[in-house]
Amino acid sequence: MEDAVERLRALFREVYQQPVDAVEITLSSAGDDPLVAPAFARVTRLRLTLLRRTFTDLGLDEEEAHNRAWLAYAFYIRHHQLGREAETRAGAPRRLDRVVNLLVRDPA
């Protein structure tokens, strides 16, 4: 279980340490474009699968792992959008552990 928590922390650290990727924002905005949609959907599925596997490794059932993977990915997408604003971007690392702690909390 601890390895899964550390994998999640490492993943979130990586997201925060990278500059906001303008291509990622553009692709997510064009996710319904007929040329972009298949690639965008494939990447999204792969990312959600990785997150879901991490949450099942934490001992969560499939439904809860799916829900938390979706929340973590939604956080990732919004992070890129918020990262364009300097004040919000400056505060992000202080919230990293809080986000991970909320995502790995026992559902009971």
C-alpha positions in Angstrom: 0.0 0.0 0.0 2.7 2.5 0.9 4.3 2.0 -2.5 1.0 3.1 -4.2 0.9 6.2 -2.0 4.4 7.1 -3.0 3.7 6.5 -6.7 0.7 8.8 -6.4 2.8 11.4 -4.6 5.6 11.1 -7.2 3.0 11.5 -10.0 1.5 14.6 -8.5 5.0 16.1 -7.8 5.9 15.5 -11.5 2.7 17.3 -12.6 3.4 20.3 -10.3 7.1 20.6 -11.2 6.6 20.7 -14.9 5.6 24.0 -16.5 2.1 24.2 -17.8 2.0 22.6 -21.2 0.2 24.8 -23.7 -0.2 21.7 -26.0 -2.0 19.8 -23.3 -4.4 22.7 -22.8 -5.0 23.1 -26.5 -5.6 19.3 -27.0 -8.0 19.1 -24.1 -9.9 22.1 -25.5 -10.1 20.4 -28.9 -11.0 16.9 -27.5 -14.2 16.8 -29.5 -12.5 17.7 -32.8 -12.8 14.7 -35.2 -9.0 14.6 -35.8 -8.0 15.1 -32.2 -10.7 13.1 -30.4 -9.3 9.5 -31.0 -5.8 10.4 -29.7 -7.2 12.4 -26.9 -9.5 9.6 -25.8 -6.7 7.0 -26.0 -4.4 9.1 -23.8 -7.2 9.8 -21.4 -8.0 6.1 -21.1 -4.4 5.2 -20.5 -4.0 7.9 -17.8 -7.2 6.9 -16.0 -6.1 3.2 -16.2 -2.8 4.0 -14.5 -4.6 6.1 -11.8 -7.2 3.4 -11.3 -4.6 0.7 -10.9 -2.8 2.9 -8.3 -6.0 3.3 -6.3 -6.8 -0.5 -6.5 -3.2 -1.1 -5.2 -4.3 1.0 -2.2 -6.9 -1.6 -1.5 -9.9 0.3 -2.9 -12.7 -1.6 -4.7 -13.1 -1.0 -8.4 -15.8 1.5 -8.2 -14.0 3.6 -5.6 -10.8 3.3 -7.5 -12.6 4.5 -10.7 -14.1 7.5 -8.9 -10.8 8.6 -7.3 -9.0 8.1 -10.6 -11.5 10.4 -12.3 -11.1 13.0 -9.5 -7.3 12.9 -9.7 -7.4 13.2 -13.5 -9.9 16.1 -13.3 -7.5 17.8 -10.9 -4.6 17.3 -13.3 -6.6 18.8 -16.2 -7.7 21.8 -14.1 -4.1 22.2 -12.7 -3.0 22.9 -16.3 -5.7 25.5 -16.8 -5.0 27.2 -13.4 -1.3 27.0 -13.9 -1.4 29.8 -16.4 -2.2 32.3 -13.6 0.9 33.2 -11.6 -0.7 33.6 -8.1 -2.5 30.2 -8.3 0.6 28.6 -9.7 2.7 29.9 -6.9 0.4 28.3 -4.3 0.3 24.9 -5.9 3.1 23.0 -4.1 1.7 23.8 -0.7 -1.5 21.9 -1.6 0.1 18.9 -3.1 0.3 16.7 0.0 -3.2 17.7 1.0 -4.6 16.6 -2.4 -2.8 13.3 -2.2 -3.9 12.8 1.4 -7.6 13.4 0.4 -7.4 11.0 -2.5 -5.9 8.1 -0.5 -8.1 8.6 2.6 -10.1 5.5 3.8 -13.6 5.8 2.3 -15.1 4.7 5.6 
